[in-house]
Amino acid sequence: MAELLELVERAKWGRAHWLIFASTSIGYFIWGLVTTLGFLAYPQFHSVYYLVAVTLIPIVGGLGDSESI
């Protein structure tokens, strides 16, 4: 275990790490926009069913993605 921790501590931050970081950051940003825009449109609909749908759609989409892996 100590060897593994030492190996991780000596690892250098390279181009692949930056690409992974950028991809993850952009993904979280897009999910934030998608989730926020749904709630911002609520005043036009005034329905509790709309809030339930906006909340459940990303959850169902996430479950669908995990099954395809």
mmCIF file of the N, C-alpha and C atoms, coordinates in Angstrom:
data_MODEL
# 
_entry.id   MODEL 
# 
loop_
_atom_site.group_PDB 
_atom_site.id 
_atom_site.type_symbol 
_atom_site.label_atom_id 
_atom_site.label_alt_id 
_atom_site.label_comp_id 
_atom_site.label_asym_id 
_atom_site.label_entity_id 
_atom_site.label_seq_id 
_atom_site.pdbx_PDB_ins_code 
_atom_site.Cartn_x 
_atom_site.Cartn_y 
_atom_site.Cartn_z 
_atom_site.occupancy 
_atom_site.B_iso_or_equiv 
_atom_site.pdbx_formal_charge 
_atom_site.auth_seq_id 
_atom_site.auth_comp_id 
_atom_site.auth_asym_id 
_atom_site.auth_atom_id 
_atom_site.pdbx_PDB_model_num 
ATOM 1   N N  . MET A 1 1  ? 0.829   -1.195 0.000   1.00 0.00 ? 1  MET A N  1 
ATOM 2   C CA . MET A 1 1  ? 0.000   0.000  0.000   1.00 0.00 ? 1  MET A CA 1 
ATOM 3   C C  . MET A 1 1  ? 0.872   1.257  0.000   1.00 0.00 ? 1  MET A C  1 
ATOM 4   N N  . ALA A 1 2  ? 1.951   1.221  0.764   1.00 0.00 ? 2  ALA A N  1 
ATOM 5   C CA . ALA A 1 2  ? 2.843   2.379  0.824   1.00 0.00 ? 2  ALA A CA 1 
ATOM 6   C C  . ALA A 1 2  ? 3.480   2.646  -0.537  1.00 0.00 ? 2  ALA A C  1 
ATOM 7   N N  . GLU A 1 3  ? 3.786   1.564  -1.285  1.00 0.00 ? 3  GLU A N  1 
ATOM 8   C CA . GLU A 1 3  ? 4.384   1.738  -2.609  1.00 0.00 ? 3  GLU A CA 1 
ATOM 9   C C  . GLU A 1 3  ? 3.407   2.415  -3.568  1.00 0.00 ? 3  GLU A C  1 
ATOM 10  N N  . LEU A 1 4  ? 2.140   2.041  -3.459  1.00 0.00 ? 4  LEU A N  1 
ATOM 11  C CA . LEU A 1 4  ? 1.123   2.644  -4.316  1.00 0.00 ? 4  LEU A CA 1 
ATOM 12  C C  . LEU A 1 4  ? 0.973   4.129  -4.010  1.00 0.00 ? 4  LEU A C  1 
ATOM 13  N N  . LEU A 1 5  ? 0.923   4.477  -2.739  1.00 0.00 ? 5  LEU A N  1 
ATOM 14  C CA . LEU A 1 5  ? 0.816   5.891  -2.362  1.00 0.00 ? 5  LEU A CA 1 
ATOM 15  C C  . LEU A 1 5  ? 2.033   6.681  -2.818  1.00 0.00 ? 5  LEU A C  1 
ATOM 16  N N  . GLU A 1 6  ? 3.194   6.078  -2.727  1.00 0.00 ? 6  GLU A N  1 
ATOM 17  C CA . GLU A 1 6  ? 4.414   6.744  -3.172  1.00 0.00 ? 6  GLU A CA 1 
ATOM 18  C C  . GLU A 1 6  ? 4.393   6.953  -4.688  1.00 0.00 ? 6  GLU A C  1 
ATOM 19  N N  . LEU A 1 7  ? 3.888   5.965  -5.416  1.00 0.00 ? 7  LEU A N  1 
ATOM 20  C CA . LEU A 1 7  ? 3.782   6.077  -6.869  1.00 0.00 ? 7  LEU A CA 1 
ATOM 21  C C  . LEU A 1 7  ? 2.819   7.194  -7.263  1.00 0.00 ? 7  LEU A C  1 
ATOM 22  N N  . VAL A 1 8  ? 1.700   7.303  -6.555  1.00 0.00 ? 8  VAL A N  1 
ATOM 23  C CA . VAL A 1 8  ? 0.727   8.360  -6.833  1.00 0.00 ? 8  VAL A CA 1 
ATOM 24  C C  . VAL A 1 8  ? 1.333   9.731  -6.526  1.00 0.00 ? 8  VAL A C  1 
ATOM 25  N N  . GLU A 1 9  ? 2.082   9.833  -5.446  1.00 0.00 ? 9  GLU A N  1 
ATOM 26  C CA . GLU A 1 9  ? 2.697   11.113 -5.083  1.00 0.00 ? 9  GLU A CA 1 
ATOM 27  C C  . GLU A 1 9  ? 3.728   11.558 -6.113  1.00 0.00 ? 9  GLU A C  1 
ATOM 28  N N  . ARG A 1 10 ? 4.404   10.622 -6.767  1.00 0.00 ? 10 ARG A N  1 
ATOM 29  C CA . ARG A 1 10 ? 5.424   10.974 -7.761  1.00 0.00 ? 10 ARG A CA 1 
ATOM 30  C C  . ARG A 1 10 ? 4.857   11.189 -9.152  1.00 0.00 ? 10 ARG A C  1 
ATOM 31  N N  . ALA A 1 11 ? 3.593   10.894 -9.363  1.00 0.00 ? 11 ALA A N  1 
ATOM 32  C CA . ALA A 1 11 ? 2.994   11.028 -10.689 1.00 0.00 ? 11 ALA A CA 1 
ATOM 33  C C  . ALA A 1 11 ? 2.965   12.496 -11.112 1.00 0.00 ? 11 ALA A C  1 
ATOM 34  N N  . LYS A 1 12 ? 3.205   12.718 -12.368 1.00 0.00 ? 12 LYS A N  1 
ATOM 35  C CA . LYS A 1 12 ? 3.207   14.084 -12.901 1.00 0.00 ? 12 LYS A CA 1 
ATOM 36  C C  . LYS A 1 12 ? 1.877   14.374 -13.583 1.00 0.00 ? 12 LYS A C  1 
ATOM 37  N N  . TRP A 1 13 ? 1.501   15.634 -13.571 1.00 0.00 ? 13 TRP A N  1 
ATOM 38  C CA . TRP A 1 13 ? 0.251   16.093 -14.181 1.00 0.00 ? 13 TRP A CA 1 
ATOM 39  C C  . TRP A 1 13 ? 0.549   16.369 -15.642 1.00 0.00 ? 13 TRP A C  1 
ATOM 40  N N  . GLY A 1 14 ? -0.025  15.565 -16.536 1.00 0.00 ? 14 GLY A N  1 
ATOM 41  C CA . GLY A 1 14 ? 0.273   15.694 -17.954 1.00 0.00 ? 14 GLY A CA 1 
ATOM 42  C C  . GLY A 1 14 ? -0.913  16.166 -18.776 1.00 0.00 ? 14 GLY A C  1 
ATOM 43  N N  . ARG A 1 15 ? -0.733  16.091 -20.092 1.00 0.00 ? 15 ARG A N  1 
ATOM 44  C CA . ARG A 1 15 ? -1.765  16.546 -21.026 1.00 0.00 ? 15 ARG A CA 1 
ATOM 45  C C  . ARG A 1 15 ? -3.059  15.748 -20.870 1.00 0.00 ? 15 ARG A C  1 
ATOM 46  N N  . ALA A 1 16 ? -2.927  14.437 -20.682 1.00 0.00 ? 16 ALA A N  1 
ATOM 47  C CA . ALA A 1 16 ? -4.118  13.596 -20.521 1.00 0.00 ? 16 ALA A CA 1 
ATOM 48  C C  . ALA A 1 16 ? -4.914  14.010 -19.283 1.00 0.00 ? 16 ALA A C  1 
ATOM 49  N N  . HIS A 1 17 ? -4.225  14.377 -18.217 1.00 0.00 ? 17 HIS A N  1 
ATOM 50  C CA . HIS A 1 17 ? -4.913  14.817 -17.005 1.00 0.00 ? 17 HIS A CA 1 
ATOM 51  C C  . HIS A 1 17 ? -5.685  16.115 -17.254 1.00 0.00 ? 17 HIS A C  1 
ATOM 52  N N  . TRP A 1 18 ? -5.073  17.023 -18.002 1.00 0.00 ? 18 TRP A N  1 
ATOM 53  C CA . TRP A 1 18 ? -5.757  18.282 -18.315 1.00 0.00 ? 18 TRP A CA 1 
ATOM 54  C C  . TRP A 1 18 ? -7.003  18.036 -19.165 1.00 0.00 ? 18 TRP A C  1 
ATOM 55  N N  . LEU A 1 19 ? -6.904  17.106 -20.101 1.00 0.00 ? 19 LEU A N  1 
ATOM 56  C CA . LEU A 1 19 ? -8.059  16.794 -20.946 1.00 0.00 ? 19 LEU A CA 1 
ATOM 57  C C  . LEU A 1 19 ? -9.187  16.160 -20.123 1.00 0.00 ? 19 LEU A C  1 
ATOM 58  N N  . ILE A 1 20 ? -8.833  15.273 -19.213 1.00 0.00 ? 20 ILE A N  1 
ATOM 59  C CA . ILE A 1 20 ? -9.837  14.664 -18.341 1.00 0.00 ? 20 ILE A CA 1 
ATOM 60  C C  . ILE A 1 20 ? -10.478 15.729 -17.452 1.00 0.00 ? 20 ILE A C  1 
ATOM 61  N N  . PHE A 1 21 ? -9.650  16.611 -16.900 1.00 0.00 ? 21 PHE A N  1 
ATOM 62  C CA . PHE A 1 21 ? -10.159 17.684 -16.043 1.00 0.00 ? 21 PHE A CA 1 
ATOM 63  C C  . PHE A 1 21 ? -11.090 18.608 -16.823 1.00 0.00 ? 21 PHE A C  1 
ATOM 64  N N  . ALA A 1 22 ? -10.692 18.983 -18.042 1.00 0.00 ? 22 ALA A N  1 
ATOM 65  C CA . ALA A 1 22 ? -11.520 19.875 -18.865 1.00 0.00 ? 22 ALA A CA 1 
ATOM 66  C C  . ALA A 1 22 ? -12.836 19.205 -19.238 1.00 0.00 ? 22 ALA A C  1 
ATOM 67  N N  . SER A 1 23 ? -12.774 17.952 -19.621 1.00 0.00 ? 23 SER A N  1 
ATOM 68  C CA . SER A 1 23 ? -13.980 17.229 -20.003 1.00 0.00 ? 23 SER A CA 1 
ATOM 69  C C  . SER A 1 23 ? -14.951 17.111 -18.830 1.00 0.00 ? 23 SER A C  1 
ATOM 70  N N  . THR A 1 24 ? -14.438 16.777 -17.666 1.00 0.00 ? 24 THR A N  1 
ATOM 71  C CA . THR A 1 24 ? -15.286 16.657 -16.477 1.00 0.00 ? 24 THR A CA 1 
ATOM 72  C C  . THR A 1 24 ? -15.879 18.008 -16.092 1.00 0.00 ? 24 THR A C  1 
ATOM 73  N N  . SER A 1 25 ? -15.070 19.051 -16.137 1.00 0.00 ? 25 SER A N  1 
ATOM 74  C CA . SER A 1 25 ? -15.550 20.393 -15.778 1.00 0.00 ? 25 SER A CA 1 
ATOM 75  C C  . SER A 1 25 ? -16.649 20.865 -16.726 1.00 0.00 ? 25 SER A C  1 
ATOM 76  N N  . ILE A 1 26 ? -16.444 20.670 -18.014 1.00 0.00 ? 26 ILE A N  1 
ATOM 77  C CA . ILE A 1 26 ? -17.447 21.085 -18.992 1.00 0.00 ? 26 ILE A CA 1 
ATOM 78  C C  . ILE A 1 26 ? -18.735 20.272 -18.811 1.00 0.00 ? 26 ILE A C  1 
ATOM 79  N N  . GLY A 1 27 ? -18.583 18.979 -18.521 1.00 0.00 ? 27 GLY A N  1 
ATOM 80  C CA . GLY A 1 27 ? -19.757 18.136 -18.285 1.00 0.00 ? 27 GLY A CA 1 
ATOM 81  C C  . GLY A 1 27 ? -20.574 18.614 -17.096 1.00 0.00 ? 27 GLY A C  1 
ATOM 82  N N  . TYR A 1 28 ? -19.906 18.925 -15.988 1.00 0.00 ? 28 TYR A N  1 
ATOM 83  C CA . TYR A 1 28 ? -20.621 19.443 -14.816 1.00 0.00 ? 28 TYR A CA 1 
ATOM 84  C C  . TYR A 1 28 ? -21.273 20.792 -15.110 1.00 0.00 ? 28 TYR A C  1 
ATOM 85  N N  . PHE A 1 29 ? -20.592 21.627 -15.871 1.00 0.00 ? 29 PHE A N  1 
ATOM 86  C CA . PHE A 1 29 ? -21.151 22.935 -16.224 1.00 0.00 ? 29 PHE A CA 1 
ATOM 87  C C  . PHE A 1 29 ? -22.423 22.781 -17.063 1.00 0.00 ? 29 PHE A C  1 
ATOM 88  N N  . ILE A 1 30 ? -22.369 21.891 -18.055 1.00 0.00 ? 30 ILE A N  1 
ATOM 89  C CA . ILE A 1 30 ? -23.541 21.657 -18.911 1.00 0.00 ? 30 ILE A CA 1 
ATOM 90  C C  . ILE A 1 30 ? -24.693 21.087 -18.094 1.00 0.00 ? 30 ILE A C  1 
ATOM 91  N N  . TRP A 1 31 ? -24.420 20.108 -17.215 1.00 0.00 ? 31 TRP A N  1 
ATOM 92  C CA . TRP A 1 31 ? -25.485 19.562 -16.375 1.00 0.00 ? 31 TRP A CA 1 
ATOM 93  C C  . TRP A 1 31 ? -26.084 20.646 -15.487 1.00 0.00 ? 31 TRP A C  1 
ATOM 94  N N  . GLY A 1 32 ? -25.245 21.550 -14.986 1.00 0.00 ? 32 GLY A N  1 
ATOM 95  C CA . GLY A 1 32 ? -25.755 22.663 -14.178 1.00 0.00 ? 32 GLY A CA 1 
ATOM 96  C C  . GLY A 1 32 ? -26.682 23.561 -14.975 1.00 0.00 ? 32 GLY A C  1 
ATOM 97  N N  . LEU A 1 33 ? -26.311 23.847 -16.212 1.00 0.00 ? 33 LEU A N  1 
ATOM 98  C CA . LEU A 1 33 ? -27.178 24.666 -17.065 1.00 0.00 ? 33 LEU A CA 1 
ATOM 99  C C  . LEU A 1 33 ? -28.498 23.967 -17.356 1.00 0.00 ? 33 LEU A C  1 
ATOM 100 N N  . VAL A 1 34 ? -28.429 22.693 -17.706 1.00 0.00 ? 34 VAL A N  1 
ATOM 101 C CA . VAL A 1 34 ? -29.643 21.945 -18.043 1.00 0.00 ? 34 VAL A CA 1 
ATOM 102 C C  . VAL A 1 34 ? -30.585 21.898 -16.845 1.00 0.00 ? 34 VAL A C  1 
ATOM 103 N N  . THR A 1 35 ? -30.046 21.610 -15.686 1.00 0.00 ? 35 THR A N  1 
ATOM 104 C CA . THR A 1 35 ? -30.897 21.490 -14.497 1.00 0.00 ? 35 THR A CA 1 
ATOM 105 C C  . THR A 1 35 ? -31.457 22.845 -14.079 1.00 0.00 ? 35 THR A C  1 
ATOM 106 N N  . THR A 1 36 ? -30.677 23.899 -14.193 1.00 0.00 ? 36 THR A N  1 
ATOM 107 C CA . THR A 1 36 ? -31.138 25.218 -13.785 1.00 0.00 ? 36 THR A CA 1 
ATOM 108 C C  . THR A 1 36 ? -32.176 25.783 -14.751 1.00 0.00 ? 36 THR A C  1 
ATOM 109 N N  . LEU A 1 37 ? -31.990 25.581 -16.035 1.00 0.00 ? 37 LEU A N  1 
ATOM 110 C CA . LEU A 1 37 ? -32.931 26.135 -17.003 1.00 0.00 ? 37 LEU A CA 1 
ATOM 111 C C  . LEU A 1 37 ? -34.330 25.566 -16.822 1.00 0.00 ? 37 LEU A C  1 
ATOM 112 N N  . GLY A 1 38 ? -34.430 24.314 -16.430 1.00 0.00 ? 38 GLY A N  1 
ATOM 113 C CA . GLY A 1 38 ? -35.743 23.722 -16.200 1.00 0.00 ? 38 GLY A CA 1 
ATOM 114 C C  . GLY A 1 38 ? -36.494 24.429 -15.089 1.00 0.00 ? 38 GLY A C  1 
ATOM 115 N N  . PHE A 1 39 ? -35.813 24.745 -14.008 1.00 0.00 ? 39 PHE A N  1 
ATOM 116 C CA . PHE A 1 39 ? -36.466 25.415 -12.884 1.00 0.00 ? 39 PHE A CA 1 
ATOM 117 C C  . PHE A 1 39 ? -36.733 26.893 -13.175 1.00 0.00 ? 39 PHE A C  1 
ATOM 118 N N  . LEU A 1 40 ? -35.927 27.501 -14.017 1.00 0.00 ? 40 LEU A N  1 
ATOM 119 C CA . LEU A 1 40 ? -36.156 28.903 -14.366 1.00 0.00 ? 40 LEU A CA 1 
ATOM 120 C C  . LEU A 1 40 ? -37.420 29.079 -15.202 1.00 0.00 ? 40 LEU A C  1 
ATOM 121 N N  . ALA A 1 41 ? -37.826 28.041 -15.933 1.00 0.00 ? 41 ALA A N  1 
ATOM 122 C CA . ALA A 1 41 ? -39.025 28.124 -16.761 1.00 0.00 ? 41 ALA A CA 1 
ATOM 123 C C  . ALA A 1 41 ? -40.290 27.863 -15.954 1.00 0.00 ? 41 ALA A C  1 
ATOM 124 N N  . TYR A 1 42 ? -40.177 27.497 -14.684 1.00 0.00 ? 42 TYR A N  1 
ATOM 125 C CA . TYR A 1 42 ? -41.337 27.155 -13.857 1.00 0.00 ? 42 TYR A CA 1 
ATOM 126 C C  . TYR A 1 42 ? -42.399 28.250 -13.785 1.00 0.00 ? 42 TYR A C  1 
ATOM 127 N N  . PRO A 1 43 ? -42.037 29.526 -13.635 1.00 0.00 ? 43 PRO A N  1 
ATOM 128 C CA . PRO A 1 43 ? -43.091 30.546 -13.524 1.00 0.00 ? 43 PRO A CA 1 
ATOM 129 C C  . PRO A 1 43 ? -44.055 30.591 -14.716 1.00 0.00 ? 43 PRO A C  1 
ATOM 130 N N  . GLN A 1 44 ? -43.657 30.085 -15.865 1.00 0.00 ? 44 GLN A N  1 
ATOM 131 C CA . GLN A 1 44 ? -44.542 30.079 -17.024 1.00 0.00 ? 44 GLN A CA 1 
ATOM 132 C C  . GLN A 1 44 ? -45.594 28.973 -16.940 1.00 0.00 ? 44 GLN A C  1 
ATOM 133 N N  . PHE A 1 45 ? -45.316 27.914 -16.174 1.00 0.00 ? 45 PHE A N  1 
ATOM 134 C CA . PHE A 1 45 ? -46.208 26.757 -16.157 1.00 0.00 ? 45 PHE A CA 1 
ATOM 135 C C  . PHE A 1 45 ? -47.061 26.661 -14.886 1.00 0.00 ? 45 PHE A C  1 
ATOM 136 N N  . HIS A 1 46 ? -46.537 27.074 -13.738 1.00 0.00 ? 46 HIS A N  1 
ATOM 137 C CA . HIS A 1 46 ? -47.255 27.050 -12.455 1.00 0.00 ? 46 HIS A CA 1 
ATOM 138 C C  . HIS A 1 46 ? -47.873 25.686 -12.160 1.00 0.00 ? 46 HIS A C  1 
ATOM 139 N N  . SER A 1 47 ? -47.110 24.643 -12.283 1.00 0.00 ? 47 SER A N  1 
ATOM 140 C CA . SER A 1 47 ? -47.621 23.301 -12.034 1.00 0.00 ? 47 SER A CA 1 
ATOM 141 C C  . SER A 1 47 ? -46.590 22.500 -11.247 1.00 0.00 ? 47 SER A C  1 
ATOM 142 N N  . VAL A 1 48 ? -47.071 21.785 -10.248 1.00 0.00 ? 48 VAL A N  1 
ATOM 143 C CA . VAL A 1 48 ? -46.185 20.925 -9.463  1.00 0.00 ? 48 VAL A CA 1 
ATOM 144 C C  . VAL A 1 48 ? -45.667 19.785 -10.334 1.00 0.00 ? 48 VAL A C  1 
ATOM 145 N N  . TYR A 1 49 ? -46.477 19.312 -11.273 1.00 0.00 ? 49 TYR A N  1 
ATOM 146 C CA . TYR A 1 49 ? -46.060 18.226 -12.161 1.00 0.00 ? 49 TYR A CA 1 
ATOM 147 C C  . TYR A 1 49 ? -44.840 18.629 -12.991 1.00 0.00 ? 49 TYR A C  1 
ATOM 148 N N  . TYR A 1 50 ? -44.740 19.892 -13.334 1.00 0.00 ? 50 TYR A N  1 
ATOM 149 C CA . TYR A 1 50 ? -43.579 20.378 -14.084 1.00 0.00 ? 50 TYR A CA 1 
ATOM 150 C C  . TYR A 1 50 ? -42.313 20.237 -13.251 1.00 0.00 ? 50 TYR A C  1 
ATOM 151 N N  . LEU A 1 51 ? -42.389 20.608 -11.969 1.00 0.00 ? 51 LEU A N  1 
ATOM 152 C CA . LEU A 1 51 ? -41.221 20.481 -11.094 1.00 0.00 ? 51 LEU A CA 1 
ATOM 153 C C  . LEU A 1 51 ? -40.817 19.024 -10.914 1.00 0.00 ? 51 LEU A C  1 
ATOM 154 N N  . VAL A 1 52 ? -41.785 18.146 -10.801 1.00 0.00 ? 52 VAL A N  1 
ATOM 155 C CA . VAL A 1 52 ? -41.485 16.719 -10.668 1.00 0.00 ? 52 VAL A CA 1 
ATOM 156 C C  . VAL A 1 52 ? -40.805 16.208 -11.938 1.00 0.00 ? 52 VAL A C  1 
ATOM 157 N N  . ALA A 1 53 ? -41.304 16.598 -13.084 1.00 0.00 ? 53 ALA A N  1 
ATOM 158 C CA . ALA A 1 53 ? -40.719 16.157 -14.355 1.00 0.00 ? 53 ALA A CA 1 
ATOM 159 C C  . ALA A 1 53 ? -39.295 16.680 -14.511 1.00 0.00 ? 53 ALA A C  1 
ATOM 160 N N  . VAL A 1 54 ? -39.078 17.950 -14.176 1.00 0.00 ? 54 VAL A N  1 
ATOM 161 C CA . VAL A 1 54 ? -37.740 18.544 -14.306 1.00 0.00 ? 54 VAL A CA 1 
ATOM 162 C C  . VAL A 1 54 ? -36.759 17.847 -13.375 1.00 0.00 ? 54 VAL A C  1 
ATOM 163 N N  . THR A 1 55 ? -37.222 17.409 -12.230 1.00 0.00 ? 55 THR A N  1 
ATOM 164 C CA . THR A 1 55 ? -36.348 16.729 -11.282 1.00 0.00 ? 55 THR A CA 1 
ATOM 165 C C  . THR A 1 55 ? -36.071 15.290 -11.710 1.00 0.00 ? 55 THR A C  1 
ATOM 166 N N  . LEU A 1 56 ? -37.066 14.609 -12.234 1.00 0.00 ? 56 LEU A N  1 
ATOM 167 C CA . LEU A 1 56 ? -36.905 13.192 -12.571 1.00 0.00 ? 56 LEU A CA 1 
ATOM 168 C C  . LEU A 1 56 ? -36.197 12.937 -13.898 1.00 0.00 ? 56 LEU A C  1 
ATOM 169 N N  . ILE A 1 57 ? -36.319 13.824 -14.848 1.00 0.00 ? 57 ILE A N  1 
ATOM 170 C CA . ILE A 1 57 ? -35.728 13.583 -16.170 1.00 0.00 ? 57 ILE A CA 1 
ATOM 171 C C  . ILE A 1 57 ? -34.204 13.408 -16.105 1.00 0.00 ? 57 ILE A C  1 
ATOM 172 N N  . PRO A 1 58 ? -33.438 14.259 -15.397 1.00 0.00 ? 58 PRO A N  1 
ATOM 173 C CA . PRO A 1 58 ? -31.988 13.994 -15.315 1.00 0.00 ? 58 PRO A CA 1 
ATOM 174 C C  . PRO A 1 58 ? -31.662 12.693 -14.585 1.00 0.00 ? 58 PRO A C  1 
ATOM 175 N N  . ILE A 1 59 ? -32.472 12.330 -13.580 1.00 0.00 ? 59 ILE A N  1 
ATOM 176 C CA . ILE A 1 59 ? -32.224 11.085 -12.850 1.00 0.00 ? 59 ILE A CA 1 
ATOM 177 C C  . ILE A 1 59 ? -32.439 9.886  -13.773 1.00 0.00 ? 59 ILE A C  1 
ATOM 178 N N  . VAL A 1 60 ? -33.523 9.904  -14.519 1.00 0.00 ? 60 VAL A N  1 
ATOM 179 C CA . VAL A 1 60 ? -33.815 8.809  -15.453 1.00 0.00 ? 60 VAL A CA 1 
ATOM 180 C C  . VAL A 1 60 ? -32.743 8.750  -16.538 1.00 0.00 ? 60 VAL A C  1 
ATOM 181 N N  . GLY A 1 61 ? -32.310 9.899  -17.033 1.00 0.00 ? 61 GLY A N  1 
ATOM 182 C CA . GLY A 1 61 ? -31.237 9.929  -18.029 1.00 0.00 ? 61 GLY A CA 1 
ATOM 183 C C  . GLY A 1 61 ? -29.947 9.367  -17.498 1.00 0.00 ? 61 GLY A C  1 
ATOM 184 N N  . GLY A 1 62 ? -29.631 9.672  -16.247 1.00 0.00 ? 62 GLY A N  1 
ATOM 185 C CA . GLY A 1 62 ? -28.415 9.133  -15.631 1.00 0.00 ? 62 GLY A CA 1 
ATOM 186 C C  . GLY A 1 62 ? -28.491 7.623  -15.456 1.00 0.00 ? 62 GLY A C  1 
ATOM 187 N N  . LEU A 1 63 ? -29.658 7.118  -15.100 1.00 0.00 ? 63 LEU A N  1 
ATOM 188 C CA . LEU A 1 63 ? -29.826 5.683  -14.950 1.00 0.00 ? 63 LEU A CA 1 
ATOM 189 C C  . LEU A 1 63 ? -29.693 4.973  -16.297 1.00 0.00 ? 63 LEU A C  1 
ATOM 190 N N  . GLY A 1 64 ? -30.207 5.589  -17.333 1.00 0.00 ? 64 GLY A N  1 
ATOM 191 C CA . GLY A 1 64 ? -30.081 5.012  -18.661 1.00 0.00 ? 64 GLY A CA 1 
ATOM 192 C C  . GLY A 1 64 ? -28.643 4.948  -19.115 1.00 0.00 ? 64 GLY A C  1 
ATOM 193 N N  . ASP A 1 65 ? -27.836 5.960  -18.773 1.00 0.00 ? 65 ASP A N  1 
ATOM 194 C CA . ASP A 1 65 ? -26.424 5.973  -19.148 1.00 0.00 ? 65 ASP A CA 1 
ATOM 195 C C  . ASP A 1 65 ? -25.652 4.878  -18.429 1.00 0.00 ? 65 ASP A C  1 
ATOM 196 N N  . SER A 1 66 ? -25.985 4.638  -17.162 1.00 0.00 ? 66 SER A N  1 
ATOM 197 C CA . SER A 1 66 ? -25.235 3.643  -16.400 1.00 0.00 ? 66 SER A CA 1 
ATOM 198 C C  . SER A 1 66 ? -25.492 2.234  -16.901 1.00 0.00 ? 66 SER A C  1 
ATOM 199 N N  . GLU A 1 67 ? -26.663 1.986  -17.503 1.00 0.00 ? 67 GLU A N  1 
ATOM 200 C CA . GLU A 1 67 ? -26.969 0.659  -18.006 1.00 0.00 ? 67 GLU A CA 1 
ATOM 201 C C  . GLU A 1 67 ? -26.231 0.371  -19.319 1.00 0.00 ? 67 GLU A C  1 
ATOM 202 N N  . SER A 1 68 ? -25.902 1.410  -20.061 1.00 0.00 ? 68 SER A N  1 
ATOM 203 C CA . SER A 1 68 ? -25.255 1.189  -21.356 1.00 0.00 ? 68 SER A CA 1 
ATOM 204 C C  . SER A 1 68 ? -23.757 0.961  -21.229 1.00 0.00 ? 68 SER A C  1 
ATOM 205 N N  . ILE A 1 69 ? -23.222 1.125  -20.048 1.00 0.00 ? 69 ILE A N  1 
ATOM 206 C CA . ILE A 1 69 ? -21.764 0.947  -19.859 1.00 0.00 ? 69 ILE A CA 1 
ATOM 207 C C  . ILE A 1 69 ? -21.398 -0.514 -19.860 1.00 0.00 ? 69 ILE A C  1 
# 
